[in-house]
Amino acid sequence: MSENGPVRLPTRFLEKVWGATDLLPWYPNSGKKIGEVWFEADIPLLVKFIFTSERLSVQVHPNDDFAAVHENSRGKTEMWYVLRAEPGARLAIGFREVISPERLREASLSGEIEQLLNWIEVQAGDAFFIPAGTVHAIGAGLALCEVQQLSDVTYRLYDYGRPRELHLEKSIQVAFTGAGTAKSVMLPIDCQYFHTEFDKTSSSLLYKPEAERFHILIFTSGLGKIAGQPFREGEAWLIPAASAPFSIEPEIPVKFLRTWVP
């Protein structure tokens, strides 16, 4: 492998109150409730796997302008790709009807906000785009791959009675309170922060990196060799800009996401 060839990204496992112990087939099962697995790289994107056994908080992320002023951070636009979904597993994206800031505050305090959201049952292979300002929630029984701006700024509106801080004032300032529909979108997802697409192969392929930008390959199933190095599902690999072409050789059929900054 050349010095600037594919590099497997290190992973960091984060315990969460809503996390899961069943991480198969991507990782060994855990005695701890792992909620997130971060693929760490010095780039403006964060890729993570999310595992849920309980509902996450109802939350919203700020855009770049608000986050810069209030958090000294980037904003957070993200996308989800569903890796696994138990029967009936659901996500919520946006509101079913227009609501006022006052009603948003009251509904967050009372828990009515759950009923105001657009909930949708999901299955493996579904993809969703979550621009900054979109109120959203992830339900139980899911494994997701998330691609997002490199930011960890999250404002909670409602947390099912868990003793964690809420951020109502900031949430109300950044939340889009218009009506919408929650629906899966077709990949690729293309926005100013990231382009994410899906690919699969059961035979050897020659991968040609771009001269001007890095790629990240996120293997969601299968195993084989990348540039002569073994890889398996649950790994993400950084492809530096201007790398030499290399081969991906599956031992069994491989599915992967590919993402980069446009």
Long-range contacts (C-beta under 8 A, 24 or more apart in sequence): 1-227, 1-228, 1-229, 2-243, 2-244, 4-240, 4-242, 4-243, 4-244, 5-227, 5-240, 5-243, 5-244, 5-246, 6-217, 6-226, 6-227, 6-229, 6-237, 6-238, 6-239, 6-243, 6-246, 7-237, 7-238, 7-240, 8-229, 8-231, 8-235, 8-236, 8-237, 9-39, 9-40, 9-41, 9-47, 9-216, 9-235, 9-236, 9-237, 9-238, 10-39, 10-40, 11-37, 11-38, 11-39, 11-40, 12-37, 12-38, 12-40, 13-37, 14-38, 17-54, 17-162, 18-52, 18-53, 18-54, 18-55, 18-56, 18-140, 19-51, 19-52, 19-53, 20-51, 20-52, 20-53, 20-143, 21-53, 22-51, 22-53, 23-51, 25-221, 25-233, 25-234, 26-83, 26-143, 26-233, 26-234, 27-234, 37-234, 39-216, 39-218, 39-236, 41-216, 41-238, 43-150, 43-214, 43-216, 43-238, 43-261, 44-74, 44-149, 44-150, 44-193, 44-261, 45-147, 45-148, 45-149, 45-150, 45-193, 45-194, 45-216, 45-259, 45-261, 46-146, 46-147, 46-148, 46-149, 46-150, 46-151, 47-145, 47-146, 47-147, 47-148, 47-216, 47-218, 47-236, 47-259, 48-145, 48-146, 48-148, 49-83, 49-143, 49-144, 49-145, 49-146, 49-234, 50-80, 50-138, 50-142, 50-143, 50-144, 50-145, 50-146, 51-142, 51-143, 52-138, 52-139, 52-140, 52-141, 52-142, 52-143, 53-140, 53-141, 54-140, 55-137, 55-138, 55-139, 55-140, 55-160, 56-137, 56-138, 56-139, 57-137, 57-154, 57-156, 57-157, 57-158, 57-159, 57-160, 57-162, 57-164, 58-92, 58-108, 58-113, 58-114, 58-117, 58-135, 58-136, 58-137, 58-156, 58-157, 58-158, 58-159, 59-135, 59-136, 59-137, 59-154, 59-155, 59-156, 59-157, 59-171, 60-133, 60-134, 60-135, 60-136, 60-154, 60-155, 60-157, 60-171, 60-174, 60-175, 61-130, 61-132, 61-133, 61-134, 61-151, 61-153, 61-154, 61-155, 61-174, 62-132, 62-133, 62-153, 62-155, 62-170, 62-174, 63-132, 63-133, 63-174, 64-132, 66-173, 66-174, 67-151, 67-153, 70-170, 71-153, 73-151, 73-152, 73-153, 74-149, 74-150, 74-151, 74-153, 75-132, 75-149, 75-151, 75-153, 76-132, 76-148, 76-149, 76-151, 76-152, 76-153, 76-154, 77-130, 77-131, 77-132, 77-148, 77-149, 77-191, 77-193, 78-130, 78-146, 78-147, 78-148, 78-149, 79-127, 79-128, 79-129, 79-130, 79-146, 79-147, 79-148, 79-189, 79-194, 79-196, 80-127, 80-128, 80-130, 80-138, 80-144, 80-145, 80-146, 81-125, 81-126, 81-127, 81-144, 81-145, 81-146, 81-147, 81-187, 81-196, 81-198, 81-220, 81-257, 82-122, 82-123, 82-124, 82-125, 82-126, 82-127, 82-142, 82-143, 82-144, 83-124, 83-143, 83-144, 83-145, 83-220, 84-124, 84-142, 84-143, 85-122, 85-123, 85-124, 85-126, 85-141, 85-142, 85-143, 86-140, 86-141, 86-142, 88-121, 88-141, 89-121, 89-122, 89-139, 89-140, 89-141, 89-142, 90-119, 90-120, 90-121, 90-122, 90-139, 91-119, 91-120, 91-122, 91-128, 91-136, 91-137, 91-138, 91-139, 91-142, 91-182, 92-117, 92-118, 92-119, 92-120, 92-135, 92-136, 92-137, 92-138, 92-139, 92-182, 93-117, 93-118, 93-120, 93-128, 93-130, 93-134, 93-136, 93-180, 93-182, 94-118, 94-134, 94-135, 94-136, 94-176, 94-178, 94-179, 94-180, 94-181, 94-182, 95-135, 95-177, 95-178, 95-179, 95-180, 96-179, 97-179, 98-177, 98-178, 98-179, 99-177, 100-177, 101-172, 101-177, 104-157, 104-171, 104-172, 104-175, 104-177, 105-168, 105-172, 108-157, 108-158, 108-166, 108-168, 108-171, 109-168, 111-158, 111-160, 113-157, 113-158, 114-158, 118-180, 118-181, 118-182, 119-182, 120-182, 120-183, 120-184, 122-184, 126-184, 127-184, 127-185, 127-186, 127-187, 127-189, 127-196, 127-198, 128-182, 128-184, 128-185, 129-185, 129-189, 129-191, 131-191, 132-174, 133-174, 133-175, 133-176, 134-176, 135-171, 135-175, 135-176, 135-177, 145-218, 145-220, 145-257, 147-194, 147-196, 147-257, 147-259, 148-194, 149-193, 149-194, 190-262, 191-262, 192-262, 193-261, 193-262, 194-259, 194-260, 194-261, 194-262, 195-259, 195-260, 195-261, 195-262, 196-257, 196-258, 196-259, 197-257, 197-258, 197-259, 198-255, 198-256, 198-257, 198-258, 199-255, 199-256, 199-257, 199-258, 200-253, 200-254, 200-255, 200-256, 201-248, 201-250, 201-253, 201-254, 202-250, 202-252, 202-253, 202-254, 203-250, 204-247, 204-248, 204-249, 204-250, 205-247, 205-248, 206-245, 206-246, 206-247, 207-239, 207-245, 207-246, 207-247, 207-248, 208-245, 209-239, 209-240, 209-241, 209-242, 209-243, 209-244, 209-245, 209-246, 210-241, 210-242, 210-260, 211-241, 211-242, 212-241, 212-242, 213-241, 213-260, 213-261, 214-238, 214-239, 214-240, 214-241, 214-260, 214-261, 215-239, 215-258, 215-259, 215-260, 216-258, 216-259, 216-260, 217-256, 217-257, 217-258, 218-256, 218-257, 218-258, 218-259, 219-254, 219-255, 219-256, 220-255, 220-256, 220-257, 221-253, 221-254, 221-255, 222-250, 222-251, 222-252, 222-253, 222-254, 222-255, 222-256, 223-250, 223-251, 223-252, 223-254, 224-248, 224-249, 224-250, 224-251, 224-252, 224-254, 225-249, 225-251
